[in-house]
Amino acid sequence: MKGMTLDVICRVSGGMYTGDKALLSREVSQITLDNRKLEKDGLFAAICGEKVDAHKFIPAAYAAGALCCLGTEDLGALPGPYIRVADVTEALCRIAEQYIKNLGIPKVGITGSVGKTSTKEAVAAILSAKYKVHKTEGNHNNELGVPITAFSMTEDDELAVFEMGIGNFGDMRRLTGIVHPDAAVITNIGVAHMEALGSRDGILKAKTEIFEGMDENGTVILNGDDDKLVTVREVHGKRPLFFGIDNREGVWADQIQEHGLTGTDCCIHGLHTADGMSELTVHIPIPGRHMIYNTMAALLVAQTFGLTSAEMLAGISRMKTIAGRQNLIQAGGLLLIDDCYNANPVSMKSSIQLVSTAEGRKVCILGDMLELGENERQMHREVGQFLAVKNIDLLLTVGTLGKEIAAGAKEASEAGSASGKTEIHSYDTKEQLFKELPELLKAGDTVLIKASNGMGFAEIVEKLQKEAGRG
């Protein structure tokens, strides 16, 4: 790892070094939290988790060839160098910050209440038409995940894309203090984490902490159709770049033609490509109107880093769905929309809108949306009311709050505002659902599976795939 000697690691982490001082000038080959993935001359960082204290794996790490270990405990005599710090997570943040500086490549930071991951994937796909891009994998978007993402970067990488998620005030300040992005994207200000942040204004305040650690000459890219983000008129003396469909003060889209699950065509205006183009007619291969926003954000990032129109179009063609986020899976006679990684009212409605465009029977298996605060029941009912007018044939809900979705759909139906007759079933647990599912689903159905990650709806996707395999 470029420049990451034991001396540097000890200095930036504020740690106390014990061991052979002659080794202080040695660079580590990697930094890992998993001793099972340790490479020779790597550094193993011992995290104290709720269930496991990783300090007990330190002897095994040395035996596997670790150059050094890092932890908080005084372990006495050890077979190799050891750096003792006050807090391992904080130490890793500071070490990651230094490593990112050593590599010296441009960084993009992406945050928002909805669409962080899909926007990150779009940005990485488009930029990869010109650069070797490193990006956040999985859900490594928090105070521990961002350092993990940083430590997997190499000297071959030309540009890095970081997803940055928060749960409370100050979280983003810490993350941006690691990454120091050259371009920052905020997708929207929704109601996720309302419980901790109090209001959408609180969420705006927490998300815009990303500006504090940016280079003052950096580029800020914001959703101009978001009523909160559009109030941000200046950052470090510069005007943000906006994207939208209704708001046309920056980059904007029109001539929108949605082709259901095969994607969307549109024309995007207001760009400044490296070859002088100001508009692009594009086919976005991922379904959903929200992907127009994600693509526009990604194109503004691409504009910032000097891509041509041809490179932008090539990058868009590389965009793919990912597991847990509107990922299309053919499971026997069923088409599954696996969107079970997370959920909030905005993303839930977006996914319902998507399944409503499918051919054949339209089925929604929905569960609780978590961390919405005191108005959670009403927000779930509003999702049900939205669903009732979208020609959904079958609604299956799981969980206490899922029943509120069902109640909202029934209310809309009884009030006469529903577009058709939706068959509705509610269950307390997934196990209850599984007992009836084979009788409820039919060949040719398109099935949306969505809830907050804590509901474990990936199990439903896996079960339907296994049943299809047996068939």
ROZARO-353762 format. One record per residue (C-alpha): residue in one letter; residue number from 1; chain; x, y, z. Coordinates in Angstrom, 2 decimals, padded with zeros to 5 digits. Each point is the difference from the previous one (the first is absolute). Layout:
! residues N
   bado   keba   kero        c1        c2        c3
      A    NUM      A         X         Y         Z
...
***
This chain:
! residues 471
   bado   keba   kero        c1        c2        c3
      M      1      A    000.00    000.00    000.00
      K      2      A    001.60    003.19   -001.25
      G      3      A    001.75    001.88    002.79
      M      4      A   -001.67   -001.96    002.79
      T      5      A    003.01   -000.80    002.13
      L      6      A   -000.39   -001.03    003.62
      D      7      A    001.47    003.36    000.97
      V      8      A   -002.65    001.89   -001.98
      I      9      A   -002.81   -002.23    001.27
      C     10      A    001.14    000.48    003.59
      R     11      A    000.26    003.77   -000.43
      V     12      A   -003.38    000.64   -001.66
      S     13      A   -001.85   -002.39    002.30
      G     14      A    001.50    001.55    003.14
      G     15      A    001.09   -003.47    001.06
      M     16      A    002.76   -001.37    002.20
      Y     17      A    002.42   -002.29   -001.83
      T     18      A    001.64   -003.03    001.54
      G     19      A    002.34   -002.28   -001.88
      D     20      A    003.10    000.08   -002.15
      K     21      A    000.64    003.66   -000.90
      A     22      A    001.87   -001.12   -003.11
      L     23      A   -003.38   -001.01   -001.45
      L     24      A   -001.52    003.50    000.30
      S     25      A    001.06    000.82   -003.56
      R     26      A   -001.77   -003.06   -001.44
      E     27      A   -003.21    000.46   -002.01
      V     28      A   -002.94   -002.28    000.76
      S     29      A   -001.38   -002.01   -002.92
      Q     30      A   -003.62    000.42    001.14
      I     31      A   -002.19    001.06    002.91
      T     32      A   -002.78   -002.39    000.96
      L     33      A   -002.52   -000.62    002.77
      D     34      A   -000.29   -003.68   -000.92
      N     35      A    002.98   -002.12    001.04
      R     36      A   -001.24   -002.74   -002.34
      K     37      A    000.72    002.27   -002.98
      L     38      A    003.40    001.09    001.22
      E     39      A    002.82    000.22   -002.54
      K     40      A    003.69   -000.23    000.81
      D     41      A    001.28    003.27    001.50
      G     42      A   -003.53    001.26    000.50
      L     43      A   -001.34    001.92    003.00
      F     44      A   -002.79   -001.58    002.02
      A     45      A   -002.28    002.43    001.87
      A     46      A   -001.81   -001.55    002.96
      I     47      A   -003.53    001.36    000.44
      C     48      A   -001.97   -000.65    003.19
      G     49      A   -003.47   -000.93   -001.25
      E     50      A   -003.19   -000.73    001.92
      K     51      A    000.58   -003.73   -000.23
      V     52      A    003.72   -000.46   -000.76
      D     53      A    003.14    001.71    001.24
      A     54      A    002.41   -000.32   -002.91
      H     55      A    003.03    000.44    002.26
      K     56      A   -000.17   -003.76    000.52
      F     57      A    000.87   -000.48   -003.68
      I     58      A    003.26    001.96    000.23
      P     59      A    002.22   -003.07    000.63
      A     60      A   -001.50   -001.67   -003.07
      A     61      A    000.64    003.18   -002.00
      Y     62      A    003.70   -000.04    000.83
      A     63      A    000.12   -003.71   -000.82
      A     64      A   -001.57    000.75   -003.40
      G     65      A    002.75    002.52   -000.82
      A     66      A   -001.28    003.32    001.33
      L     67      A    002.65    002.70    000.05
      C     68      A   -001.90    001.82    002.76
      C     69      A   -003.21   -000.05    002.02
      L     70      A   -002.02    002.91    001.33
      G     71      A   -002.29    000.00    003.02
      T     72      A   -000.99    001.68    003.25
      E     73      A    001.20   -002.55    002.55
      D     74      A    003.38   -000.32    001.69
      L     75      A    000.97   -003.51   -001.09
      G     76      A    003.50   -000.14    001.42
      A     77      A    002.73   -001.77   -001.97
      L     78      A   -001.01   -000.84   -003.56
      P     79      A    001.80   -001.72   -002.90
      G     80      A   -000.17    003.12   -002.20
      P     81      A   -000.61    003.76   -000.05
      Y     82      A   -003.15    001.24    001.71
      I     83      A   -001.67    003.42   -000.08
      R     84      A   -002.20    000.77    002.97
      V     85      A   -002.65    002.70   -000.56
      A     86      A   -002.81    001.53    002.05
      D     87      A   -002.71   -000.92   -002.54
      V     88      A    000.47   -002.37   -002.94
      T     89      A   -002.81    001.45   -002.14
      E     90      A    001.30    003.55    000.39
      A     91      A    003.54   -001.20   -000.73
      L     92      A   -001.17   -001.71   -003.19
      C     93      A   -001.72    003.22   -001.11
      R     94      A    003.22    001.97    000.38
      I     95      A    002.08   -002.71   -001.67
      A     96      A   -002.46   -000.13   -002.91
      E     97      A    000.11    003.77   -000.37
      Q     98      A    003.80   -000.16   -000.29
      Y     99      A   -000.07   -002.86   -002.50
      I    100      A   -002.48    001.83   -002.22
      K    101      A    002.28    003.05    000.09
      N    102      A    003.00   -002.18   -000.91
      L    103      A   -001.74   -001.32   -003.12
      G    104      A   -000.92    003.53   -001.06
      I    105      A   -002.86   -000.92   -002.33
      P    106      A   -003.32    001.88   -000.41
      K    107      A   -002.86   -001.11    002.26
      V    108      A   -003.77    000.16   -000.36
      G    109      A   -002.20   -000.08    003.10
      I    110      A   -003.66   -001.01   -000.38
      T    111      A   -002.70    000.35    002.63
      G    112      A   -003.76    000.53    000.25
      S    113      A   -003.07   -001.51    001.61
      V    114      A   -000.88   -002.18   -003.00
      G    115      A    002.04   -001.29   -002.92
      K    116      A    003.54    000.23    001.37
      T    117      A    000.99   -003.46   -001.16
      S    118      A   -001.67    000.10   -003.42
      T    119      A    001.50    003.44   -000.64
      K    120      A    003.42   -001.24    001.13
      E    121      A   -000.30   -002.89   -002.45
      A    122      A   -001.06    002.37   -002.80
      V    123      A    002.90    002.36    000.71
      A    124      A    002.51   -002.85    000.07
      A    125      A   -001.38   -001.56   -003.19
      I    126      A    000.18    003.25   -001.97
      L    127      A    003.41    001.08    001.32
      S    128      A    001.40   -003.45   -000.82
      A    129      A   -000.29    000.86   -003.68
      K    130      A    003.05    002.27    000.53
      Y    131      A    001.58   -000.93    003.35
      K    132      A    000.90   -003.00    002.12
      V    133      A   -002.57    000.55    002.72
      H    134      A   -000.04   -001.26    003.57
      K    135      A   -003.39    000.02    001.72
      T    136      A   -001.72   -000.89    003.25
      E    137      A   -001.03   -003.64    000.03
      G    138      A   -002.99   -001.36    001.90
      N    139      A   -001.19    002.18    002.88
      H    140      A    003.42    001.35    001.00
      N    141      A   -001.21    003.58    000.28
      N    142      A    000.40    000.83    003.70
      E    143      A    002.82    000.93    002.37
      L    144      A    001.50   -003.46   -000.27
      G    145      A   -001.08   -000.76   -003.56
      V    146      A    001.61    003.09   -001.56
      P    147      A    003.46   -000.94    001.34
      I    148      A   -000.52   -003.58   -001.21
      T    149      A   -000.79    001.40   -003.47
      A    150      A    003.10    002.20    000.14
      F    151      A    002.31   -002.84    001.04
      S    152      A   -000.97   -002.05   -003.06
      M    153      A    001.16    002.77   -002.35
      T    154      A    003.23   -000.53   -001.95
      E    155      A    002.53    002.17   -001.81
      D    156      A   -001.61   -001.08   -003.30
      D    157      A   -003.30    001.72    000.85
      E    158      A   -000.55    003.33   -001.71
      L    159      A   -003.19    001.17    001.72
      A    160      A   -001.99   -001.11    003.06
      V    161      A   -003.75    000.11    000.66
      F    162      A   -001.10   -000.14    003.63
      E    163      A   -003.53   -000.58    001.22
      M    164      A   -000.49    001.83    003.30
      G    165      A   -002.88   -000.87    002.34
      I    166      A   -000.93    001.52    003.34
      G    167      A   -002.28   -000.57    002.97
      N    168      A    000.51    003.16    002.04
      F    169      A    001.47    003.49    000.08
      G    170      A    003.79    000.01   -000.24
      D    171      A    000.20   -003.32   -001.89
      M    172      A    000.46    001.66   -003.38
      R    173      A    002.54    002.44    001.41
      R    174      A    002.13   -002.98    001.06
      L    175      A   -000.38   -001.74   -003.37
      T    176      A    000.81    003.04   -002.10
      G    177      A    002.99    000.55    002.27
      I    178      A    001.33   -003.35   -001.23
      V    179      A   -000.79    000.29   -003.71
      H    180      A    000.25    003.77   -000.68
      P    181      A   -001.97   -000.41   -003.25
      D    182      A    000.76    002.05   -003.10
      A    183      A   -003.63   -000.40   -001.09
      A    184      A   -002.99   -000.51    002.30
      V    185      A   -003.42   -001.26   -001.09
      I    186      A   -003.15    000.19    002.14
      T    187      A   -002.84   -001.97   -001.58
      N    188      A   -002.91    001.32    002.10
      I    189      A   -001.21    000.83    003.51
      G    190      A   -002.63   -002.52    001.09
      V    191      A   -001.21   -001.34    003.33
      A    192      A    002.50   -002.81    000.69
      H    193      A    001.50    000.32    003.51
      M    194      A   -002.73    002.46    000.99
      E    195      A    000.05   -001.64    003.42
      A    196      A    003.52    001.29    000.70
      L    197      A    000.03    003.17   -002.11
      G    198      A   -003.45    001.32    000.88
      S    199      A   -001.15    001.54   -003.28
      R    200      A    000.91    000.37   -003.65
      D    201      A    001.75    003.24    000.92
      G    202      A    002.06   -002.00    002.48
      I    203      A    000.78   -002.54   -002.72
      L    204      A    001.06    002.84   -002.34
      K    205      A    002.31    001.35    002.68
      A    206      A    001.53   -003.43    000.64
      K    207      A    000.46   -000.87   -003.69
      T    208      A    001.53    003.35   -000.94
      E    209      A    002.78   -000.56    002.52
      I    210      A    001.62   -001.66   -003.03
      F    211      A    000.96    003.49   -001.19
      E    212      A    002.18    000.63    003.04
      G    213      A    002.78   -002.42   -000.92
      M    214      A    000.02    000.73   -003.72
      D    215      A    002.72    001.74   -001.91
      E    216      A   -001.15    003.62   -000.24
      N    217      A    000.28   -000.25   -003.79
      G    218      A   -002.09   -003.18   -000.05
      T    219      A   -003.24   -000.51   -001.91
      V    220      A   -003.37   -000.37    001.75
      I    221      A   -002.75   -001.83   -001.91
      L    222      A   -003.57    000.17    001.33
      N    223      A   -003.51   -001.13   -000.92
      G    224      A   -001.73    003.18   -001.16
      D    225      A   -003.45   -001.60    000.28
      D    226      A    000.50   -000.49    003.75
      D    227      A   -001.63    002.85    001.91
      K    228      A    002.68   -000.04    002.71
      L    229      A    003.11   -000.38   -002.17
      V    230      A   -001.09    002.74   -002.38
      T    231      A    000.39    002.47    002.90
      V    232      A    003.77   -000.61   -000.02
      R    233      A    001.14    002.81   -002.24
      E    234      A    003.70    000.25    000.82
      V    235      A    002.73   -002.26    001.38
      H    236      A    003.51    001.37    000.62
      G    237      A   -000.86    003.01   -002.18
      K    238      A   -001.10   -002.14   -002.96
      R    239      A   -003.45   -000.77   -001.37
      P    240      A   -000.98   -003.68    000.12
      L    241      A   -000.83   -001.91   -003.18
      F    242      A   -003.66   -001.04   -000.01
      F    243      A   -001.78   -002.80   -001.83
      G    244      A   -003.73   -000.58   -000.36
      I    245      A   -003.01   -000.68   -002.13
      D    246      A   -002.23    002.87    001.13
      N    247      A    002.87    002.34    000.91
      R    248      A    001.85    001.08   -003.12
      E    249      A    002.63    002.32    001.41
      G    250      A    002.77   -002.57   -000.46
      V    251      A   -000.02   -003.39   -001.66
      W    252      A   -003.53   -001.21   -000.74
      A    253      A   -001.85   -002.80   -001.77
      D    254      A   -003.01   -000.09   -002.31
      Q    255      A   -001.45   -002.18   -002.81
      I    256      A   -000.32   -002.71    002.62
      Q    257      A   -001.25   -003.37   -001.23
      E    258      A   -000.21   -002.71    002.62
      H    259      A    000.16   -003.55   -001.35
      G    260      A   -000.97   -001.81    003.17
      L    261      A    002.57   -002.45    001.25
      T    262      A    002.26    000.44   -003.05
      G    263      A    001.02    003.54    000.92
      T    264      A   -000.63    003.59   -001.03
      D    265      A    000.82    002.29   -002.94
      C    266      A    000.45    003.74    000.47
      C    267      A    001.88    003.04   -001.20
      I    268      A    002.33    001.68    002.49
      H    269      A    000.77    003.69   -000.53
      G    270      A    002.43    002.51    001.46
      L    271      A    003.15   -002.11    000.02
      H    272      A    003.49    001.26   -000.81
      T    273      A    001.83   -003.04   -001.31
      A    274      A    003.70   -000.06   -000.85
      D    275      A   -000.89   -000.04   -003.72
      G    276      A   -002.43    002.91    000.25
      M    277      A   -003.35   -001.81    000.06
      S    278      A   -002.81    001.58    002.02
      E    279      A   -002.62   -002.73   -000.23
      L    280      A   -000.12   -003.77   -000.24
      T    281      A   -002.79   -002.35   -001.04
      V    282      A    000.45   -003.02    002.22
      H    283      A   -001.44   -003.41    000.78
      I    284      A    000.29   -000.76    003.71
      P    285      A    000.03   -003.82    000.24
      I    286      A   -001.25   -000.11    003.61
      P    287      A   -003.76    000.42    000.56
      G    288      A   -001.61    002.76    002.03
      R    289      A   -000.46    003.74   -000.36
      H    290      A    002.37    000.56    002.92
      M    291      A    002.84   -001.30   -002.18
      I    292      A   -000.31    003.13   -002.14
      Y    293      A    001.04    002.02    003.05
      N    294      A    002.84   -002.40    000.84
      T    295      A    001.24    000.15   -003.58
      M    296      A   -000.08    003.80   -000.13
      A    297      A    001.98    000.17    003.24
      A    298      A    002.53   -002.44   -001.43
      L    299      A    000.29    001.98   -003.24
      L    300      A    000.77    003.16    001.96
      V    301      A    002.77   -001.89    001.77
      A    302      A    001.23   -001.21   -003.39
      Q    303      A   -000.11    003.58   -001.28
      T    304      A    002.09    001.09    002.99
      F    305      A    002.69   -002.56   -000.85
      G    306      A    000.14    000.73   -003.72
      L    307      A   -001.85   -002.82   -001.76
      T    308      A   -001.08    000.31   -003.62
      S    309      A   -003.56   -000.64   -001.12
      A    310      A    001.07   -003.35   -001.50
      E    311      A    001.57   -001.02    003.31
      M    312      A   -003.13    001.03    001.87
      L    313      A   -002.23   -002.08   -002.27
      A    314      A    002.33   -002.98    000.25
      G    315      A   -000.08    000.30    003.78
      I    316      A   -003.80    000.15    000.13
      S    317      A   -000.18   -003.23   -002.00
      R    318      A    002.06   -001.70    002.75
      M    319      A   -002.44    000.83    002.77
      K    320      A   -001.46   -003.08    001.72
      T    321      A   -002.34   -000.78    002.86
      I    322      A    001.46   -001.46    003.19
      A    323      A   -001.30   -002.45    002.56
      G    324      A   -002.57    001.43    002.37
      R    325      A   -000.64    003.14   -002.04
      Q    326      A   -002.61   -000.46   -002.74
      N    327      A    001.96   -002.99   -001.24
      L    328      A   -001.96   -002.02   -002.54
      I    329      A    000.15   -003.77    000.55
      Q    330      A   -001.74   -002.65   -002.08
      A    331      A   -001.09   -002.74    002.42
      G    332      A   -001.83   -002.65   -001.98
      G    333      A   -003.26    001.52   -001.16
      L    334      A    000.41    003.02    002.30
      L    335      A    001.82    003.26   -000.70
      L    336      A    001.30    001.27    003.35
      I    337      A    000.88    003.62    000.70
      D    338      A    002.47   -000.42    002.84
      D    339      A   -000.08    003.36    001.78
      C    340      A    000.31   -001.24    003.56
      Y    341      A    003.21    001.71    001.09
      N    342      A   -001.75    003.02    001.45
      A    343      A   -003.21    002.02   -000.10
      N    344      A   -001.56    003.35    000.78
      P    345      A   -003.21    001.62   -001.29
      V    346      A    001.62    001.56   -003.06
      S    347      A    001.82   -003.13   -001.15
      M    348      A   -003.02   -002.18    000.83
      K    349      A   -002.28    002.06   -002.22
      S    350      A    002.62    000.06   -002.76
      S    351      A    000.20   -003.79    000.03
      I    352      A   -003.78   -000.38    000.01
      Q    353      A   -000.13    002.32   -003.00
      L    354      A    002.57   -002.21   -001.71
      V    355      A   -001.86   -003.28    000.53
      S    356      A   -003.20    001.67   -001.20
      T    357      A    001.57    000.23   -003.48
      A    358      A    000.50   -003.77   -000.26
      E    359      A   -002.04   -002.27   -002.22
      G    360      A   -002.14   -002.72    001.57
      R    361      A   -000.96   -000.16    003.67
      K    362      A    001.70    002.50    002.24
      V    363      A    000.87   -001.12    003.55
      C    364      A    001.52    001.99    002.89
      I    365      A    001.50   -001.70    003.07
      L    366      A    000.65    002.92    002.35
      G    367      A    001.22    000.32    003.56
      D    368      A    000.82    002.51    002.70
      M    369      A    001.94    003.18   -000.80
      L    370      A    002.14    000.70    003.05
      E    371      A    001.39    003.13    001.69
      L    372      A   -002.76    002.33   -001.20
      G    373      A   -000.81    001.56    003.37
      E    374      A   -003.31    000.90    001.56
      N    375      A   -001.99    000.20   -003.27
      E    376      A    001.00   -003.49   -001.14
      R    377      A   -003.54   -001.43    000.01
      Q    378      A   -001.37    002.80   -002.17
      M    379      A    002.94   -000.29   -002.43
      H    380      A   -000.73   -003.71   -000.42
      R    381      A   -003.70    000.69   -000.59
      E    382      A    000.89    002.55   -002.67
      V    383      A    002.06   -002.65   -001.80
      G    384      A   -003.07   -002.26    000.03
      Q    385      A   -002.18    002.78   -001.36
      F    386      A    002.53    000.61   -002.78
      L    387      A    000.07   -003.71   -000.83
      A    388      A   -003.80   -000.19   -000.23
      V    389      A   -000.07    002.22   -003.10
      K    390      A    002.80   -001.83   -001.84
      N    391      A   -001.86   -003.08   -001.27
      I    392      A    001.80   -002.41    002.32
      D    393      A   -001.73   -003.38   -000.07
      L    394      A    001.33   -001.49    003.25
      L    395      A    001.41    001.66    003.14
      L    396      A    001.68   -002.13    002.66
      T    397      A    001.34    001.76    003.10
      V    398      A    002.19   -001.24    002.83
      G    399      A    000.49    001.67    003.39
      T    400      A   -001.82    002.38    002.30
      L    401      A    000.57    003.05   -002.16
      G    402      A   -000.60   -002.03   -003.14
      K    403      A   -003.58   -000.36    001.22
      E    404      A   -000.29    003.78   -000.22
      I    405      A    000.87   -000.22   -003.71
      A    406      A   -002.81   -002.51   -000.41
      A    407      A   -002.36    002.22    001.98
      G    408      A    000.81    002.99   -002.21
      A    409      A   -000.69   -002.00   -003.13
      K    410      A   -003.34   -001.24    001.41
      E    411      A   -001.00    003.54    001.00
      A    412      A    000.67    001.29   -003.51
      S    413      A   -001.97   -002.89   -001.48
      E    414      A   -002.97    000.56    002.29
      A    415      A    000.08    003.73   -000.72
      G    416      A   -000.30   -000.74   -003.70
      S    417      A    003.34    001.53   -000.95
      A    418      A    001.68   -003.30   -000.90
      S    419      A    000.59   -000.78   -003.68
      G    420      A   -000.95   -003.64    000.32
      K    421      A   -000.57   -002.88    002.37
      T    422      A    003.18   -000.89    001.89
      E    423      A   -000.01   -003.28    001.90
      I    424      A    001.62    000.65    003.41
      H    425      A    001.51   -002.36    002.59
      S    426      A    001.94    000.97    003.13
      Y    427      A    002.36   -002.14    002.08
      D    428      A    001.80    000.48    003.28
      T    429      A    003.08   -001.96   -001.09
      K    430      A    001.75   -001.24   -003.14
      E    431      A   -000.65   -003.57    001.13
      Q    432      A   -003.77    000.63   -000.17
      L    433      A    000.43    001.48   -003.46
      F    434      A    002.03   -002.99   -001.21
      K    435      A   -002.83   -002.40    000.87
      E    436      A   -002.42    001.71   -002.39
      L    437      A    002.36    001.36   -002.64
      P    438      A   -000.07   -003.04   -002.34
      E    439      A   -003.79    000.29   -000.31
      L    440      A    000.01    003.75   -000.53
      L    441      A    002.62    000.40   -002.74
      K    442      A   -000.53   -001.06   -003.60
      A    443      A    002.24   -000.49   -003.01
      G    444      A    000.37    003.29   -001.86
      D    445      A   -000.15    002.16    003.14
      T    446      A    002.39    002.91    000.50
      V    447      A    000.78    000.14    003.71
      L    448      A    001.46    002.99    001.87
      I    449      A    001.69   -000.91    003.31
      K    450      A    000.79    003.05    002.12
      A    451      A    000.48    001.01    003.64
      S    452      A    002.70    001.45    002.22
      N    453      A    003.08   -002.18    000.22
      G    454      A   -000.77   -000.85    003.62
      M    455      A   -003.05   -001.97   -001.13
      G    456      A    002.21   -002.61   -001.69
      F    457      A   -001.98   -000.10   -003.24
      A    458      A    003.03   -001.42   -001.84
      E    459      A   -001.26   -003.30    001.44
      I    460      A   -003.18    000.36   -002.06
      V    461      A    002.02    000.53   -003.18
      E    462      A    002.19   -003.00    000.77
      K    463      A   -003.00   -002.21    000.76
      L    464      A   -001.77    000.90   -003.25
      Q    465      A    003.18   -000.70   -001.95
      K    466      A    000.46   -003.38    001.71
      E    467      A   -003.62   -000.96   -000.65
      A    468      A    000.45    000.94   -003.66
      G    469      A    003.11   -002.18   -000.14
      R    470      A   -001.91   -002.98    001.36
      G    471      A   -002.72    000.58   -002.56
***
